[in-house]
Amino acid sequence: MQPQLRLVDGSMAKRPHCAPLVESIEPRVLTGSFTDKLALVTRAERELRSIGIRVLSVSWDEPALRIERDMAVSLKPLLDRMLKLNFRVCNEDGYDVWGHFCNVVVCWSQPLSAHLPEIVVPAVPLTTREQ
């Protein structure tokens, strides 16, 4: 048995009562605010990659990037461009460092055994260094 095809005239194909419904649906995934965050994160990640820093994870709330702290890669190019640095001692093994870079929060864990000239552990648990 062969399927039968039937020609649908143009008046039947148009459904004017559905048009307002389709036009009123807002995107739920690629919203304006999400695409703005995506552009910021993409730009920051490309900048970090260009200076040899690898991104481990992304948090979309702020947005924020957690980077890998590779001791073979200098953070000086990153630190020179960050607006401010924040330090928080987590335990005797190390502390968290974060700051704003390309309008995105960039954070990493710094071991206490790795004192570098560009990072100095503050005497108090939570401080801010302005640049």
Buried (B, 14 or more C-beta within 10 A) or exposed (E): EEEEEEEEEEEEEEEEEEEEEEEEEEEEEEEEEBEEBBEBBEEBBEBBEEBEBEBEEBEEEBBBBBBEBEEEBBBEBBBEBBEEBBBEBEEEEBBBBBBBBBBBBBBBBBEEEEEEEEBEEBEEEEEEEEE
